[in-house]
Amino acid sequence: MADRRVRVERPHSPYFRYTGPGMLTAKAAASAVPGAARPAVTARRFVFGRRLSNEEEAFERLPKKLALPIFSSDAISSSAYATEEILRVLVLAGAGALMLSLEVAIAITI
C-alpha cells in the first residue's frame, strides 16, 4: 500500500482549542465584540460579571427538587403582594369600592 497523506482542515482553529477527544472549547477570540457594541458589553459585564464558561456553568445548575421550591416561592409572594395592592386601590377609590373588596379578594385567591 502506498503512502497516503490526509490533510485535516480546521477552519475554526483560531476560535477553538481541543480539550479532549471530540471536545472543543471556545477561545476569547470566538466572542470578539464589534467596536460599536463595546460600551454596552462593558457595562453589562460590570453589572452582571463575566460570562461563565461551559465548565463553570455545569456546576451552577440546581437539581429540580431544589430549584422548584426556591424559584416558586417568588411567584407565591408576588401573588400575595398583588392582592394587597388591588385592595389598596379599592380603598383609595372610596367607600363605594369597599363593597367589592371581599369579592375581589375571593376571586384572586381562587
Beta strands, then each sheet from edge to edge (+ up, - down):
strand 1: 16-20
strand 2: 23-26
sheet 1: 1+ 2-
end
